[in-house]
Every structure is written in C-alpha cells, then in structure tokens.
Amino acid sequence: MFREAADEKLNHRRRYTALRCLLAVTATSLGASTHAMATPRQEGVIREASDAPGRPTPGHVYKFVFDMNTSDDTALGFNPGLRALGNLISEYASYGIDAGHRSIVVVLNGVHADMALTDASYRRSHANKENPALRDMQALERLGVVFTVPARDVASLSISAADIQPGVKIGPRASIVYLDLESEGYVFSGLKSLITE
C-alpha cells in the first residue's frame, strides 16, 4: 500500500516535470531572448487573485488577430513582435490554455509582406540575406499560429504564390481579414503592443 502511494506520487512528479520540460522546450524553441520567457505559475509572495479581472480561464477559447507591425531588429537578431507572441502563448499555457483553446492569426501586410517569402525567394530579393523571421514563424506555426499575407501585397512584390512559405495563407487585404475575424469574435491588436508591456 505504501509502495503504491509512493509510486503514484513519483509518477505524478514525473508527469509534472515532463509538462514543465515540454513548456520550456516550446518556449525556448523560439530562441533565446533578452525578454524573460514566461514560466509556469509558481507559488510566491505575490499571487494573482483567482477572481482577478482579465485572468485567463481554462476551457475558454481565446481568439486573437494581430497586425504584423514590428520589423526584424538586427541588433537583437530577431523580430521582437514574433518573440513577444511566443512569450504570450507560453504565458497563456501557464494558465492552462492549450492550443485547442486558442486561435491566433497574424497578418503580414505592407512592408512586412516579405516575411512570408521562402528563404530562397527572400535571398533573391535581399542581397542573399536569409529571411530573419523564418525560424520564429515556423516555431509559432507549430504552436498553432496561422500567418496570412494579402494577395495584393504578394502581387506588389512581383513574385508568385510559389515564393510564399508553405504554411502562410494568401488571403484578402488586411482590413478585410481584421473586420471579418472581429465579426467572428477575434480581438484585434498589433504585435507592437506585446513588446511595450
């Protein structure tokens, strides 16, 4: 009886450790950052009230549509908006919000449309430089984020659909995406708002 209880406690501890490792791998798959990555909620001196307004609730579905309004920062070596989105996803996960309970769309429009390019296409139009957003975008796609680029922005780059990353959807102009998704209950924001906190 004692051994069964000890084994069950050990298995529970292993599952908890495995969950924390999975969360850490997910967060670090976006790469190191000068911003702290969100970690699972720990007991501490100051704790959030369970009934605090705006506190994410497990079981609720969260829908966000973001305007890509941050550029790659060459000094940092990454796009701070994409990195902040990864941090936001990790933070929601720490509240128990899994991929099945969130829907996130990022619109790559205007001057940011070239982020949708494959690495080879990006190199052809940027003096053989690699697409700096590619790795972060692919990591975010694995976390369920959907990227879309307006067809008119693809046309303005004088490229074809074959030049767009396979996971990026070519869609309508940005304002139509925002308005349509808002009518479906999505909350609209710019990625820049995530890095100002």
C-alpha positions in Angstrom: 0.0 0.0 0.0 2.8 2.4 1.0 4.8 1.4 -2.1 1.8 2.1 -4.4 1.3 5.5 -2.9 5.0 6.3 -3.3 4.9 5.1 -6.9 1.8 7.2 -7.7 3.5 10.3 -6.1 6.6 9.6 -8.2 4.6 9.2 -11.4 2.7 12.4 -10.6 6.0 14.2 -10.1 7.4 12.8 -13.4 4.3 14.0 -15.3 4.6 17.4 -13.7 8.3 17.5 -14.6 7.6 16.3 -18.2 4.9 19.0 -18.6 7.3 21.7 -17.4 10.0 20.4 -19.7 7.5 20.5 -22.6 6.6 24.0 -21.8 10.2 25.0 -21.6 11.1 23.4 -24.9 8.1 25.1 -26.5 9.1 28.5 -25.1 12.8 28.0 -26.0 12.1 26.7 -29.5 11.5 30.4 -30.3 15.2 31.0 -29.3 16.9 33.0 -26.5 15.6 36.5 -25.9 16.5 39.5 -23.9 13.0 39.4 -22.7 12.2 36.8 -20.0 10.2 33.8 -21.2 7.0 33.1 -19.3 7.3 30.2 -16.9 4.7 28.1 -15.2 2.9 29.9 -12.3 4.8 29.2 -9.1 3.9 29.9 -5.5 5.3 33.2 -4.5 4.9 36.1 -2.2 2.6 38.0 -4.5 -0.1 35.9 -6.2 -2.9 36.8 -8.5 -6.4 36.6 -7.1 -8.3 33.8 -8.7 -11.1 36.1 -9.5 -8.9 38.9 -10.9 -10.4 40.6 -14.0 -8.7 39.5 -17.2 -7.2 36.4 -15.8 -7.3 33.6 -18.5 -9.7 30.8 -17.7 -9.0 27.2 -18.8 -11.7 25.9 -21.1 -12.4 29.3 -22.6 -11.5 29.8 -26.3 -9.2 32.8 -26.9 -9.2 34.3 -30.4 -6.7 36.9 -31.5 -5.8 38.5 -34.8 -2.5 40.5 -34.9 -1.2 43.1 -37.3 2.4 42.5 -38.1 3.7 45.9 -37.2 7.2 45.1 -35.9 10.4 44.6 -38.0 13.3 42.4 -37.5 15.8 44.0 -35.1 19.3 43.4 -36.5 20.9 44.3 -33.1 18.8 41.6 -31.3 18.9 39.2 -34.2 15.1 38.5 -34.2 11.7 40.1 -34.6 10.6 41.3 -31.2 6.9 41.1 -32.1 7.2 37.5 -33.1 9.2 36.7 -30.0 6.6 38.5 -27.8 3.8 36.5 -29.4 5.7 33.3 -28.4 6.0 34.6 -24.9 2.3 35.4 -24.8 1.5 31.8 -25.9 3.7 30.5 -23.2 2.1 32.7 -20.6 -1.4 31.5 -21.7 -0.2 27.9 -21.5 0.9 28.6 -17.9 -2.7 29.3 -17.1 -3.8 26.0 -18.7 -4.8 27.4 -22.1 -3.8 24.8 -24.6 -3.6 25.0 -28.4 -7.2 23.7 -28.7 -8.4 26.7 -26.7 -6.7 29.5 -28.7 -6.8 30.7 -32.3 -4.2 33.2 -33.4 -3.9 34.8 -36.8 -1.0 37.1 -37.8 -1.4 39.3 -40.9 1.8 40.0 -42.8 0.9 43.1 -44.8 2.5 46.1 -46.4 6.2 46.4 -45.7 6.1 43.2 -43.6 4.7 41.0 -46.5 8.2 39.9 -47.5 8.4 38.0 -44.2 6.1 35.5 -45.9 8.7 34.6 -48.5 10.6 31.3 -48.6 14.2 31.7 -47.6 15.3 31.2 -51.3 12.9 33.9 -52.5 13.9 36.3 -49.7 17.6 35.8 -50.5 17.0 36.7 -54.2 15.4 40.0 -53.3 17.6 40.9 -50.2 21.2 40.5 -51.4 21.4 36.8 -50.4 20.4 37.5 -46.7 18.4 34.8 -45.0 14.8 35.5 -44.1 15.2 36.6 -40.4 11.6 35.8 -39.5 11.5 32.3 -40.9 12.6 30.3 -37.8 10.3 32.2 -35.4 7.4 31.9 -37.8 7.9 28.2 -38.2 8.1 27.8 -34.4 4.9 29.8 -34.0 3.2 27.7 -36.7 4.0 24.6 -34.7 2.2 26.2 -31.8 -0.9 26.7 -33.9 -0.4 30.3 -35.1 -1.8 31.0 -38.6 0.0 33.5 -40.9 -1.7 35.2 -43.8 -0.4 37.6 -46.4 -2.7 39.7 -48.6 -2.7 38.6 -52.3 -2.3 42.3 -53.3 0.9 42.5 -51.2 2.2 39.4 -52.9 1.5 40.9 -56.3 3.2 44.1 -55.3 6.4 42.2 -54.5 6.3 40.9 -58.2 6.5 37.3 -57.1 4.3 34.3 -57.4 2.5 32.1 -54.9 5.4 29.6 -55.1 7.6 32.2 -53.4 5.5 32.2 -50.3 6.3 29.8 -47.4 4.1 26.7 -47.5 2.4 27.4 -44.1 1.5 31.0 -45.0 -2.0 31.5 -46.4 -2.5 34.0 -49.2 -5.7 35.9 -48.4 -7.7 39.1 -48.8 -6.4 42.6 -47.9 -5.6 43.1 -44.2 -8.6 45.3 -43.3 -11.0 42.7 -44.6 -9.2 40.0 -42.5 -9.4 42.2 -39.4 -13.0 43.1 -39.8 -14.1 39.6 -40.8 -12.3 37.9 -37.8 -13.6 40.6 -35.4 -17.1 39.7 -36.5 -16.2 36.1 -35.5 -15.2 37.2 -32.0 -11.5 37.7 -32.5 -9.7 40.5 -30.7 -7.5 42.7 -32.9 -4.1 44.1 -31.8 -0.8 44.9 -33.2 2.2 42.8 -32.2 4.0 46.0 -31.2 1.5 46.2 -28.2 3.0 43.0 -26.9 6.5 44.4 -26.6 5.5 47.6 -24.8 4.5 45.9 -21.6 
